[in-house]
Amino acid sequence: MTDPLNGREIWVVWGGIFRDTSFQELEEGTEELHGPFHSLEAAEKAWLERMRRMVDIASHRLFVLRAVAVPGRGA
């Protein structure tokens, strides 16, 4: 099986404004996706910059996520 990431780590920042503080469902039209980033540090920097701008919205959350190849889904 081929690894489409070729052993590299790819990071993204995802989230938005959630309907409530259970953080289960996003408000329509608020989803954010930033990246990809080639290091955790770069993704965390983008996360911090965006979170600082939205600090007054309690239901806004972003998450730093690592992309992984799905077994059996080669390029």
N, C-alpha and C positions, 0 to 999 in steps of 0.2 A: 504494500500500500504506500502511496506517495503522500508525503506531508506537504500540503499547499503552502504552508508557512515556512517550510524548509528549516525548521528548528528555531525560527525567530519568534520573538514575543511581540505581539501587536496589542496596543491598549486603546480603549475608547472611553469617553465620558458620556454617560447617558442619564437622562432623568427628565425633570420638568416640574410643573406645578400639579400636585396631587389633589384629589377631591377633598380629602380630609387627612388628618394626621395619622391614620392607619397606614398611609403610604401604599395602598393596594391598587388604586386606579388613578390614571392621569386625567386632568382636565383636558377636554378636546382642544387640539391646536396648540398645546404648550410643550409637547415633547421636544427634547433637545438631544442632539447627537453631535459630539465633537471628536475629531480625530480622523484617521487613526494616528496614533503616536507610537514611536519606536522604542520608548522607554517609559517605565513607570514614573520616573521623575518628571518627564515632559507632560504626561497625562495629569499628574497631581498638580502641576503648575497651572494648567488650563482649568482644572477643577477649582482651585483656590481663587483664581481671577474671576471666574463666573459666579461662584458662591458669594464673594464679597459684594458683587453688584446686586445680588438678590437677597441680601441678609434680612431685609424687612418683611419678607414673605415667608411665614412660618411653614407653609405647606410645600415650599420649593425644596427639592432634593435632587442632588446629582450623585452618581456613583461612578467610580473608576472600575472598569471591567477589563479583564484580560481575555482576548480572543484566543480560542483554541480550535485546532482542526477537529472536525467531526469524523470519527472513524468510519471508513467506508465511503467517504465523500471526496475522493481524490479529484484533483483538477483535470 
